[in-house]
Amino acid sequence: MRLNKPALYAAATTATLALVLTACGGSATSASGGTWDKNATVNIGSLYEPQNLDNTAGGGQGVTEALNGNVYEGLFRLTDDGKVDKLLAKDYKASADGLTYTFTLRDGVKFHSGKELTSADVKYSLEKVLADDSQSARKSNLEVVKDIATPDAHTVKVTLSQRSISFVYNLSYVWIINSQAKNLKTGEDGTGPYTLDKWTRGSALSLNRFAGYWGDAAANKQVVFHYFKDATALNNALLTNAVDVVTSEQSPDALDQFKSNQNYKVNDGNSTTKLLLAFNDKAKPFTDVKVRQAVSAAIDDKKLLESVWGGYGKLIGSMVPPTDPWYEDLTKVNAYDVTKAKQLLAEAGYAKGFSFTLDTPNYDPHPTAATFIKAQLAKVGIDVKINTITPDEWYTKVYKNHDFTATLQEHVNDRDLVWYGNPDFYWGYDNKQVTKWVAQAEEATTTEQQTDLLKKVNRQTAEDAASDWLYLYPQIVVASTKLSGYPLNGLNSQFYAFDIKKKD
């Protein structure tokens, strides 16, 4: 989510200018004019506190928001528009058959502990994602890795079991970690522009500028992520200057007070976060496609979106946001139609309806959405019992043990349609043709072939009502007008803080 920023390894003239500005003291002049405090503390408000600090150990959305790109870096970086840039990889080449990738590491990179980055650390980091106990969201995508060799300290050679057109893209999710690091659930040892200062659970997580950073120094001295339980408390913190920016506004009703105040700016960016009513497709009655279609048709997604987000957000009708290459507007598939929903239920043998339990995370907007869904489905004779659970409980009960009938969950990543090609994923969707298409798309030799195949996957999963994709979140960033350089889009919940400038 870094906006129009030159490469970190900028030209020498830019680096020289940066040194001149740094030498001027506590303030610097930005390219757009005006001064900013290079020793400022930027206070960031968020609803997403990490569960722990290890993104292979169930750290959740919050650990990505705070640490990805700020504390940890990958061989590649995902840009704000979904492209992939080289980062810790200075260069790479792929063999003609697409099975071998050779990466050359950037020189002069050090971990926060002072240890120099080597190929052994890259090997360790990849193996950590692929370990049996890994909870990485990209683990299954990287299981094509057959062998990792380290011919020398600056070279990594990865051999794949089969061609993977998304391999380099998937590497942008892999944090490169010091192979000797310990206690990664509460500590860190990355190569990013910030080091971890302190994490006070339930309150705040602070990051300090890393003096030994290999690239451009962070534009501020310290960043503090402040965590709040609800949107009201978060907004009050912004109004009282306790925080300078809100990463993702969750209360659209509160936006007028910021829009009418010259001290704040409301930004409406692009999101990749989808709110799903995810069925367990292996649990009755959702084993029946007609039941899934009926439930989807019985819920007025447009009304839900309006009630939760006002005029913000977007209906998509599938797992694919408009920023993905294989997007297609499928909102007319299983569109809201109560009469059709009742007909489908009757055809499935549930003319009098049925009852099911909806496991619902306890943070906004899930409880609100669950209550709405309960009321909507009652109109077609379906009784919904809401079971409110914590994120940790959701991970164990739903994601890990598949012990659920239906659940609500937000999926934040782009290009995550491919999970419907994995019958072992938590929602249990199993369509052999879809699995084949997903596999073929990954082995495609061109992006055009990949896109064509995944468009087929997109349409088939929509027609099968594999889940009910309720809506695409808006990405509303509200900030003090003293701030500039903050990210505007919600790509994979990243919130790069290193470009943020704060006026004196």
C-alpha positions as CSV (number, residue, x, y, z in Angstrom):
1,M,0.0,0.0,0.0
2,R,2.9,2.3,-0.6
3,L,1.8,5.1,-2.9
4,N,3.9,6.3,-5.8
5,K,7.1,5.8,-3.9
6,P,10.4,5.4,-5.9
7,A,12.3,2.2,-5.3
8,L,14.0,1.9,-1.9
9,Y,17.3,1.6,-3.7
10,A,16.9,5.0,-5.2
11,A,19.5,6.8,-7.5
12,A,22.5,8.3,-5.9
13,T,21.3,11.8,-6.4
14,T,18.2,11.1,-4.4
15,A,20.2,9.5,-1.7
16,T,22.5,12.5,-1.6
17,L,19.5,14.9,-1.3
18,A,18.1,12.8,1.6
19,L,21.5,13.1,3.4
20,V,21.4,16.9,3.0
21,L,17.9,17.1,4.4
22,T,18.7,14.8,7.3
23,A,21.6,17.0,8.2
24,C,19.3,20.0,8.6
25,G,18.1,18.8,12.1
26,G,14.7,17.8,13.2
27,S,12.7,19.1,10.2
28,A,13.0,18.4,6.5
29,T,11.4,19.9,3.4
30,S,9.1,17.6,1.4
31,A,9.0,17.6,-2.4
32,S,5.5,19.1,-2.4
33,G,6.6,22.0,-0.1
34,G,6.2,22.6,3.6
35,T,8.2,21.0,6.4
36,W,7.8,17.8,8.3
37,D,9.4,16.5,11.5
38,K,11.7,13.6,10.7
39,N,11.8,12.8,14.4
40,A,8.0,12.6,14.8
41,T,6.0,9.9,16.4
42,V,3.1,8.7,14.3
43,N,0.2,7.3,16.2
44,I,-1.9,4.8,14.3
45,G,-5.3,3.7,15.4
46,S,-6.5,0.1,14.6
47,L,-9.1,-2.5,15.6
48,Y,-6.7,-5.3,14.6
49,E,-4.3,-6.2,17.4
50,P,-2.0,-9.2,16.5
51,Q,-2.7,-12.5,18.2
52,N,1.0,-12.9,18.3
53,L,3.9,-11.6,16.2
54,D,4.6,-14.7,14.1
55,N,2.8,-14.8,10.8
56,T,3.3,-18.6,10.6
57,A,1.7,-19.1,14.0
58,G,-1.7,-17.6,13.6
59,G,-0.8,-13.9,14.2
60,G,-3.8,-12.8,12.3
61,Q,-4.6,-9.7,10.3
62,G,-3.1,-7.4,12.9
63,V,0.4,-8.8,12.6
64,T,0.4,-8.2,8.8
65,E,-0.8,-4.7,9.3
66,A,1.8,-3.8,11.9
67,L,4.9,-5.8,10.9
68,N,4.7,-6.6,7.1
69,G,7.0,-4.2,5.3
70,N,7.7,-2.3,8.4
71,V,9.6,-4.8,10.5
72,Y,9.9,-7.7,8.1
73,E,10.6,-7.8,4.4
74,G,10.5,-10.4,1.7
75,L,12.5,-11.2,-1.4
76,F,9.8,-9.3,-3.2
77,R,7.3,-6.7,-2.2
78,L,3.6,-6.4,-3.2
79,T,2.9,-2.9,-4.4
80,D,-0.3,-0.9,-3.9
81,D,-1.6,-1.8,-7.3
82,G,-0.9,-5.5,-6.9
83,K,2.4,-5.7,-8.8
84,V,5.5,-7.4,-7.5
85,D,8.8,-5.5,-7.0
86,K,12.2,-6.9,-6.1
87,L,13.1,-6.1,-2.5
88,L,15.7,-8.3,-0.7
89,A,16.2,-10.1,-4.0
90,K,18.6,-8.0,-6.2
91,D,17.9,-10.2,-9.2
92,Y,16.5,-13.6,-10.1
93,K,16.2,-15.9,-13.1
94,A,13.9,-18.9,-14.0
95,S,14.9,-21.9,-16.0
96,A,13.3,-22.5,-19.4
97,D,11.1,-25.3,-17.9
98,G,9.9,-23.0,-15.1
99,L,11.1,-25.5,-12.4
100,T,14.2,-23.8,-11.1
101,Y,14.5,-20.2,-9.7
102,T,17.9,-18.7,-8.8
103,F,17.8,-15.6,-6.5
104,T,20.7,-13.3,-5.9
105,L,20.4,-11.4,-2.6
106,R,21.0,-7.7,-2.1
107,D,24.3,-6.7,-0.5
108,G,24.7,-4.9,2.7
109,V,21.4,-6.0,4.3
110,K,21.5,-6.6,8.1
111,F,19.0,-7.9,10.5
112,H,18.0,-5.8,13.5
113,S,20.2,-8.0,15.7
114,G,23.2,-6.9,13.5
115,K,23.6,-10.2,11.7
116,E,24.1,-10.0,7.9
117,L,21.5,-11.5,5.7
118,T,22.6,-14.7,4.0
119,S,21.0,-17.4,1.8
120,A,20.7,-19.6,4.9
121,D,18.2,-17.1,6.3
122,V,16.1,-17.3,3.2
123,K,16.1,-21.1,3.2
124,Y,15.1,-21.0,6.9
125,S,12.3,-18.6,6.3
126,L,10.8,-20.6,3.4
127,E,11.1,-23.8,5.5
128,K,9.3,-22.1,8.3
129,V,6.3,-21.3,6.1
130,L,6.3,-24.9,4.9
131,A,6.8,-26.6,8.3
132,D,4.1,-29.1,9.5
133,D,3.0,-26.7,12.3
134,S,2.9,-23.6,10.0
135,Q,-0.3,-21.6,10.0
136,S,0.8,-19.4,7.1
137,A,-2.1,-18.6,4.8
138,R,0.3,-19.2,1.8
139,K,1.6,-22.5,2.9
140,S,-0.4,-24.6,0.4
141,N,0.6,-22.2,-2.4
142,L,4.2,-22.8,-1.7
143,E,4.1,-26.6,-1.3
144,V,5.4,-26.9,-4.9
145,V,8.9,-26.2,-3.4
146,K,10.9,-29.4,-3.8
147,D,14.3,-28.3,-2.8
148,I,16.1,-25.2,-1.5
149,A,19.9,-25.0,-2.1
150,T,22.3,-22.3,-1.0
151,P,25.4,-22.5,-3.3
152,D,26.9,-19.4,-1.6
153,A,25.9,-16.8,1.0
154,H,24.2,-14.6,-1.6
155,T,22.6,-17.2,-3.8
156,V,19.4,-19.2,-3.3
157,K,18.3,-21.9,-5.7
158,V,14.8,-23.2,-5.4
159,T,13.6,-26.3,-7.3
160,L,9.8,-26.8,-7.8
161,S,8.0,-30.1,-8.2
162,Q,5.9,-28.5,-10.9
163,R,5.6,-25.2,-12.8
164,S,4.1,-22.4,-10.7
165,I,3.3,-19.1,-12.5
166,S,2.5,-17.5,-9.1
167,F,5.7,-18.5,-7.3
168,V,7.4,-15.1,-7.3
169,Y,4.1,-13.5,-6.4
170,N,3.6,-15.9,-3.5
171,L,7.2,-15.2,-2.2
172,S,6.1,-11.6,-1.5
173,Y,4.2,-13.1,1.5
174,V,7.2,-14.8,2.9
175,W,9.0,-12.8,5.6
176,I,12.8,-13.2,5.7
177,I,13.7,-13.9,9.3
178,N,17.1,-14.4,11.0
179,S,17.6,-18.1,11.1
180,Q,19.0,-17.8,14.6
181,A,16.1,-15.7,16.0
182,K,14.1,-16.9,19.0
183,N,10.8,-16.1,20.6
184,L,9.2,-14.9,17.4
185,K,5.7,-14.8,18.9
186,T,6.7,-12.0,21.2
187,G,9.9,-10.6,19.5
188,E,11.3,-10.2,16.0
189,D,14.5,-10.1,14.0
190,G,13.7,-8.7,10.5
191,T,15.4,-6.4,8.0
192,G,12.8,-3.7,7.8
193,P,13.0,0.1,8.4
194,Y,11.7,-0.3,11.9
195,T,12.6,-2.5,14.9
196,L,10.1,-3.6,17.5
197,D,10.2,-1.3,20.6
198,K,7.5,-2.6,22.8
199,W,4.2,-4.5,22.6
200,T,1.7,-4.0,25.5
201,R,-1.0,-6.5,24.9
202,G,-4.4,-5.0,24.7
203,S,-3.1,-1.6,24.3
204,A,-0.3,-0.7,21.8
205,L,2.7,-1.8,19.8
206,S,5.5,0.6,19.0
207,L,8.2,0.5,16.3
208,N,11.4,2.5,16.2
209,R,13.4,3.6,13.2
210,F,16.2,1.2,12.5
211,A,19.5,3.1,12.2
212,G,21.1,0.3,10.2
213,Y,18.5,-0.1,7.6
214,W,19.9,-0.9,4.1
215,G,17.4,1.3,2.2
216,D,15.9,4.8,2.6
217,A,15.4,5.6,6.3
218,A,11.8,5.8,7.5
219,A,10.4,9.3,7.3
220,N,9.5,9.3,11.0
221,K,11.3,8.2,14.1
222,Q,8.6,6.1,15.7
223,V,5.3,4.5,14.9
224,V,2.8,3.4,17.6
225,F,-0.1,1.2,16.7
226,H,-2.9,1.8,19.3
227,Y,-5.6,-0.9,19.5
228,F,-9.2,-0.4,20.3
229,K,-12.1,-2.7,20.9
230,D,-14.7,-0.8,18.9
231,A,-15.1,1.9,16.2
232,T,-16.5,4.5,18.5
233,A,-13.4,4.4,20.8
234,L,-11.2,4.5,17.7
235,N,-12.9,7.6,16.3
236,N,-12.8,9.4,19.7
237,A,-9.1,8.8,19.8
238,L,-8.7,10.5,16.4
239,L,-10.9,13.4,17.5
240,T,-8.9,13.9,20.6
241,N,-5.5,13.6,18.8
242,A,-4.6,10.5,20.6
243,V,-4.0,9.0,17.2
244,D,-3.1,10.6,13.9
245,V,-4.6,8.2,11.4
246,V,-7.1,5.3,11.4
247,T,-6.0,2.4,9.2
248,S,-9.5,1.2,8.3
249,E,-12.6,3.1,9.4
250,Q,-15.3,0.8,10.6
251,S,-18.1,3.3,11.4
252,P,-19.3,5.1,8.3
253,D,-22.0,6.9,10.4
254,A,-19.1,8.7,12.1
255,L,-17.6,10.1,8.9
256,D,-19.5,13.3,8.7
257,Q,-17.7,14.7,11.8
258,F,-14.4,14.3,10.0
259,K,-15.6,15.4,6.5
260,S,-16.9,18.7,8.0
261,N,-13.7,19.3,10.0
262,Q,-10.8,20.9,8.2
263,N,-8.3,19.2,10.5
264,Y,-9.1,15.7,8.9
265,K,-9.1,14.1,5.6
266,V,-11.3,11.1,4.6
267,N,-9.8,8.9,1.9
268,D,-11.8,6.2,0.1
269,G,-9.3,3.6,-1.3
270,N,-9.5,0.1,-2.7
271,S,-9.8,-3.0,-0.6
272,T,-9.2,-6.7,-1.1
273,T,-11.2,-7.7,2.0
274,K,-14.3,-9.8,1.4
275,L,-16.9,-10.6,4.1
276,L,-18.0,-14.2,3.6
277,L,-20.9,-16.3,4.9
278,A,-18.8,-19.4,4.5
279,F,-20.7,-22.7,4.5
280,N,-19.2,-26.0,5.5
281,D,-19.8,-27.7,2.2
282,K,-19.2,-31.1,3.8
283,A,-21.9,-30.6,6.5
284,K,-25.6,-31.1,6.0
285,P,-27.6,-29.3,4.8
286,F,-24.9,-27.3,3.0
287,T,-23.7,-30.4,1.1
288,D,-26.7,-29.6,-1.2
289,V,-25.9,-26.9,-3.8
290,K,-29.6,-25.8,-3.9
291,V,-29.5,-25.1,-0.1
292,R,-26.4,-22.9,-0.5
293,Q,-28.0,-21.1,-3.5
294,A,-31.2,-20.6,-1.5
295,V,-29.5,-19.1,1.5
296,S,-27.5,-16.8,-0.8
297,A,-30.7,-15.7,-2.6
298,A,-32.5,-15.1,0.6
299,I,-30.0,-12.5,1.9
300,D,-30.2,-9.0,0.6
301,D,-26.5,-8.2,0.3
302,K,-27.2,-4.7,-0.9
303,K,-29.3,-3.9,2.2
304,L,-26.6,-5.4,4.4
305,L,-23.9,-3.3,2.8
306,E,-26.0,-0.2,3.1
307,S,-26.8,-0.8,6.8
308,V,-23.2,-1.5,7.7
309,W,-21.3,0.9,5.4
310,G,-23.8,3.5,4.1
311,G,-22.6,4.5,0.6
312,Y,-19.3,2.7,0.8
313,G,-18.1,-0.8,-0.2
314,K,-19.0,-2.9,-3.2
315,L,-21.1,-6.0,-4.1
316,I,-19.0,-8.5,-6.0
317,G,-20.9,-11.8,-6.0
318,S,-17.7,-13.9,-5.8
319,M,-14.4,-14.2,-4.1
320,V,-12.7,-11.9,-6.7
321,P,-12.2,-8.2,-6.1
322,P,-12.0,-5.8,-9.1
323,T,-8.2,-5.5,-8.5
324,D,-7.6,-9.2,-9.4
325,P,-6.9,-9.9,-13.1
326,W,-9.7,-12.5,-13.3
327,Y,-12.4,-10.3,-11.9
328,E,-15.9,-10.5,-13.4
329,D,-19.1,-8.9,-12.0
330,L,-21.1,-11.9,-10.9
331,T,-23.6,-10.2,-8.6
332,K,-26.5,-11.4,-10.8
333,V,-25.6,-15.0,-9.9
334,N,-27.7,-16.1,-6.9
335,A,-28.9,-12.5,-6.6
336,Y,-31.4,-11.5,-3.9
337,D,-34.8,-13.2,-4.7
338,V,-36.9,-14.5,-1.8
339,T,-39.3,-16.4,-4.1
340,K,-36.5,-18.2,-5.8
341,A,-34.9,-19.0,-2.4
342,K,-38.2,-20.6,-1.2
343,Q,-38.4,-22.6,-4.4
344,L,-34.9,-23.9,-4.1
345,L,-35.4,-24.9,-0.5
346,A,-38.5,-26.9,-1.5
347,E,-36.6,-28.6,-4.3
348,A,-34.0,-29.6,-1.8
349,G,-36.5,-31.0,0.6
350,Y,-36.6,-28.2,3.1
351,A,-39.9,-26.5,2.2
352,K,-40.4,-25.9,6.0
353,G,-36.9,-24.6,6.4
354,F,-34.2,-25.9,8.8
355,S,-32.0,-24.7,11.7
356,F,-28.2,-24.2,11.8
357,T,-25.6,-22.5,14.0
358,L,-23.6,-19.6,12.7
359,D,-20.2,-19.3,14.3
360,T,-19.5,-15.5,14.5
361,P,-16.3,-13.7,15.4
362,N,-16.9,-11.2,18.2
363,Y,-15.6,-8.1,16.6
364,D,-17.2,-5.6,14.2
365,P,-18.9,-6.0,11.8
366,H,-19.5,-9.7,12.3
367,P,-22.1,-9.5,15.1
368,T,-24.1,-6.9,13.1
369,A,-24.0,-9.0,10.0
370,A,-25.0,-12.2,11.9
371,T,-28.0,-10.5,13.3
372,F,-29.0,-9.2,9.9
373,I,-28.6,-12.7,8.3
374,K,-30.7,-14.2,11.1
375,A,-33.5,-11.9,10.3
376,Q,-33.3,-12.4,6.6
377,L,-33.3,-16.1,6.7
378,A,-36.2,-16.2,9.1
379,K,-38.3,-15.0,6.3
380,V,-37.8,-18.2,4.4
381,G,-38.2,-20.5,7.4
382,I,-34.5,-20.9,8.3
383,D,-33.7,-20.5,12.0
384,V,-30.2,-19.2,12.7
385,K,-28.5,-19.7,16.1
386,I,-25.7,-17.3,16.5
387,N,-22.6,-18.6,18.4
388,T,-20.2,-15.7,19.1
389,I,-16.6,-16.7,19.5
390,T,-13.2,-15.1,19.8
391,P,-10.6,-15.1,16.9
392,D,-8.6,-17.8,18.7
393,E,-11.6,-19.9,19.1
394,W,-12.5,-19.4,15.4
395,Y,-9.1,-20.5,14.3
396,T,-9.2,-23.7,16.3
397,K,-12.9,-24.6,15.9
398,V,-13.5,-23.5,12.3
399,Y,-10.2,-23.2,10.4
400,K,-8.3,-26.0,12.0
401,N,-10.9,-28.5,13.1
402,H,-13.6,-27.7,10.5
403,D,-16.1,-28.1,13.4
404,F,-18.9,-25.8,12.1
405,T,-21.9,-25.7,9.9
406,A,-21.5,-22.0,8.7
407,T,-19.4,-19.1,9.8
408,L,-18.7,-15.4,9.1
409,Q,-15.2,-14.4,8.3
410,E,-13.3,-11.7,6.4
411,H,-10.7,-12.8,3.9
412,V,-8.2,-10.0,3.3
413,N,-5.9,-11.2,0.6
414,D,-6.0,-10.6,-3.1
415,R,-5.9,-13.6,-5.5
416,D,-7.3,-16.0,-2.9
417,L,-9.9,-17.5,-5.2
418,V,-7.5,-20.4,-5.6
419,W,-8.4,-21.7,-2.2
420,Y,-11.6,-23.1,-3.7
421,G,-9.4,-25.5,-5.6
422,N,-8.3,-27.1,-2.3
423,P,-10.9,-29.6,-1.0
424,D,-9.1,-29.7,2.4
425,F,-9.6,-25.9,3.0
426,Y,-11.8,-25.2,6.0
427,W,-15.0,-24.7,3.9
428,G,-14.7,-28.1,2.3
429,Y,-15.7,-27.1,-1.2
430,D,-14.9,-30.0,-3.5
431,N,-15.5,-29.6,-7.3
432,K,-13.1,-31.8,-9.2
433,Q,-13.4,-29.5,-12.3
434,V,-12.5,-26.4,-10.3
435,T,-9.6,-28.2,-8.6
436,K,-8.3,-29.1,-12.1
437,W,-8.7,-25.6,-13.5
438,V,-6.9,-24.1,-10.5
439,A,-4.0,-26.6,-11.0
440,Q,-3.9,-25.9,-14.7
441,A,-3.9,-22.1,-14.1
442,E,-0.9,-22.4,-11.7
443,E,1.0,-24.4,-14.3
444,A,0.1,-22.0,-17.1
445,T,2.9,-20.6,-19.2
446,T,1.3,-17.2,-19.8
447,T,-0.8,-14.8,-17.6
448,E,-3.4,-14.9,-20.3
449,Q,-3.9,-18.6,-19.9
450,Q,-3.9,-18.2,-16.1
451,T,-6.6,-15.5,-16.3
452,D,-8.9,-17.4,-18.6
453,L,-8.8,-20.5,-16.4
454,L,-9.4,-18.6,-13.2
455,K,-12.3,-16.7,-14.7
456,K,-13.9,-20.2,-15.2
457,V,-13.2,-21.0,-11.6
458,N,-14.7,-17.7,-10.5
459,R,-18.0,-18.3,-12.4
460,Q,-18.3,-22.0,-11.4
461,T,-17.8,-21.3,-7.6
462,A,-20.4,-18.5,-7.9
463,E,-22.9,-20.8,-9.6
464,D,-22.2,-23.5,-7.0
465,A,-22.7,-20.9,-4.2
466,A,-19.5,-22.3,-2.7
467,S,-19.9,-19.5,-0.2
468,D,-22.0,-16.4,0.0
469,W,-19.7,-13.4,-0.7
470,L,-21.7,-10.7,1.1
471,Y,-19.7,-7.7,0.1
472,L,-16.2,-6.2,-0.5
473,Y,-15.1,-3.9,2.3
474,P,-14.4,-0.3,1.6
475,Q,-10.9,1.0,2.6
476,I,-11.6,4.3,4.4
477,V,-8.5,5.8,5.9
478,V,-9.1,8.9,8.0
479,A,-6.1,11.0,9.0
480,S,-5.1,14.3,10.4
481,T,-4.2,16.9,7.7
482,K,-0.8,17.1,9.4
483,L,0.0,13.7,7.9
484,S,1.0,12.7,4.3
485,G,2.5,9.6,2.7
486,Y,0.2,7.1,4.4
487,P,-1.2,4.2,2.4
488,L,-4.7,4.5,1.0
489,N,-5.5,1.0,-0.2
490,G,-6.2,-2.1,1.9
491,L,-4.3,-4.6,-0.1
492,N,-3.9,-7.7,2.1
493,S,-4.2,-5.5,5.2
494,Q,-0.7,-4.0,4.8
495,F,-0.1,-0.6,6.3
496,Y,3.3,0.6,5.3
497,A,4.3,3.3,7.8
498,F,7.8,4.3,6.6
499,D,6.6,7.0,4.2
500,I,4.4,8.8,6.6
501,K,5.4,12.4,7.2
502,K,4.1,14.5,10.0
503,K,4.1,18.3,9.9
504,D,5.8,20.2,12.7
